Amino acid sequence: MNTNRILSLFCAVLFLLAGTETACAQTGAAALDKVVENFRRSGHIEASFTLTASNALNEPIDKQNGTIKLAGNKFYWSTPTMTVWYNGRLQWAYVKATDEVNLTEPTPDEIAAVNPYILINSYKKNFDVKALKSKSSQERTAELTPKKKDTAIERVVITIDAATWTPKSFLIQYSDRTSSTIVLSKYVTGQNFPESTFVFDKKQYPQAEIIDLR
């Protein structure tokens, strides 16, 4: 599973749904601009999740639990196999299996592919958003579909808690018929993370080899 790609998209969708019904009820640049502005006022965000990857036969092939923290253009996410820190300029990616940390300073194009703040701003030109019929009155469901037909992502379906207007789950379907499902067990806005949250701390990984790829 390409965990980095999945979690980056996940971060972006969290931004998209950061607190209003508008994202489900409307489409177009005006609604997306309003959601972006709501995010800017929502403070830092933290979420716990379970991510399940399935093959083309809809059979689960991998399952991981993790945590994501978001603050403006900075982010941190962690699963049992990988942890990533991005402080707005430098990115550290720690791989547990090899005990290695890849340090990079992504170019604007590179970070646009993984930076959730940039991704959310691209939705207005790259995705259409529409409401779907929900299974219960306590939920709302939204669908994101790429405007271009030659993308790896076929669609994203998001289920939202109608009482709190926070996301509950995400279904990401790819053009090769594989899919990923993300279920939230915790979603908290209004956090205030210190800058150190988004910076790799060598003291926490004393044996890790840092590979500087800048």
N, C-alpha and C positions, 0 to 999 in steps of 0.2 A: 504494500500500500504506500502511496506517496503521501505520507503523513503531513509533510510540510505544506504541500499544495492544499490538502483538505482543510487543515487548521487555519491556513491563511484565508481561505474562502469563508470558513466558519466565523473568523473575526470580522470579516467584512459584513456578513449578514447580521451579526450582532449589532454592528453600527447601524445598519439599515433599519433594524427593528428596535431601536433604543428608546422606546417608550410611548408610541402613539398608534392609534388605530388607523391613522391616515395611510400608513404603508400598505395596509391590506385593502383599504377601501378605494384608493386612488392609484392612478398610474401617471407617468410623465415627470418632466423635470421639476415642476412646481412642488409636487409631493415629496420627491427625493430631496430637494433643497430644504424643505421644511424639516425632514427627518434628520438631515445632517446638522441643521441648526439645533434641533432638540438634543442630539448627541453631545454637541459642544457644551450644552448646559447641564448634562447629566452627571458630570464628574467621571472618575475612573470606574471601570467595570471589571468585575471578577466573575468567573463562571467555572463550575465543575461539570464534567461531561463524561459520557461513555460513547466511544466511537467504534462502530462495527462496519467492517468492509465485507462486501459480498461479491461473488463472481457473477458471470453472465447468466447462471442458472438460479440466481437469487439465493445461493447457499453462503452462509457466513464463513469467511476464511481467516478473519483476524478480528480481535476485539481488545480495545485498550481503554483504560480510564485516564483522565488527565485534568489539568487546570489551565485556564487562560486568564491573563491579566492584561488590561488595555488602558492606555493613558495617552490621549492625543495620537501622535505618530509613533509612540513607543509601544512595544508589546513584549510579553513573556508567555511562553507556553511550555508545559511539561507533560510527558507521558513516561511510562516505565522504560521506554527505549531511547528517548531523545528529549533534550531540553534546549530551548532557544531563547536568547536574550537579544533585544534590539533597542538601542538607546537613542535612535534617531539618526545615528551616523554609522556606528559599528554594529556588526552582528556576530554573536558567538553561538555556535551550534555544537552541543555536547552529545556525543554518541556513546551510550553506556557500554555497548558490546566491545568497543575498541578502546575506551577510556581516552578518547581524543576530542579536542575542541578545535573546530575550524573557525578561524577569525577572518572575517571579510569586511570590507568597506564597500557595500553594494553601490553600483552606479544607479542613477535615477531610473533607468529602464529595468534593472534587476530588482530593485526594491519595489517597483510598481507591481511586480508579480507576487510579492509576499507581504507588502505593507498594507495592513487593513485600512488605514486612513486614506491611502491613495485609491485602494480598490473601491471603497464606497463612493468616491467621487466619480469613478468610471461607470457606475451602474446606469446613470442617466443616458449614456450614449451606447452602452453595450448590452443592456438587458431591458426586457419588458417585464412589468410587474402587474399581476392581476389577482383578484380574489377568487378562491375556489370554495365550493360548498363544504362546510365543516361537518364533522361527525356529531357534534353536540353543540348546544347553545353556549357552553362554557369555553368554547374554542373558536378561533378564527384561523383560516388557512390561506396562505398566499403562495403563488407560483412565480418564479423568476425563470425566464427563458431567454437565451442569447438571441440577439437580433441577427447575428451572423450564423450561417448554417454549418460552417466548417470548424466549429469549436469542439474541444474535448468534452465540455459539459453540455449535456442535453437539456437538463432543467434542474431546478432546486425547488423543493416543496417545504415550506416552513409552517409549523403548527404553533399557534400563539395562545397563551392563557388570556382569555377575554376579561378576567377580573383584574389582573395586574398589568396586562399588556406587555408581558415579557415572553420571549421565545421558549417553547417547551422541547421542540425537536426539529431536526432538519433531515431531509432525504435528498441526497445529491446523486443524480443519475448521469452517467457518462455515455458518450456516443458508442463505446464498445460494449454497452449493456451491463457493465459492472456498476456498482453503486456503493455509497457510504451513508450510514445513518448515524446521526449525532443526537443523543438524548441528554438534556440538561437535568442535573439534580440540584443545581444551585445557580442562581443568577442574581447578582447584587450590584446595584449602581451606587453612585455617590461615595465611592471609596477615595482614599487619598494615599497612594503608594509613594514611598520615597524613591528618589532617583536610582538608588542602588538595586531596586527591584529589577531593573532592565539592563544591568551590567553583570557580566560574569565575574564571580568571586573565586579567585584561585585558591583561597584558603579552604573553601568548601570541597575542592577537588584537588588535593595536594599531589596526587600521582598522575593526574591527567596531562597528556602531552598537548601543548598548544601549537597548532599548525597555522602559521601566519600566511594567509593567502592574499594579503593586500598588495 
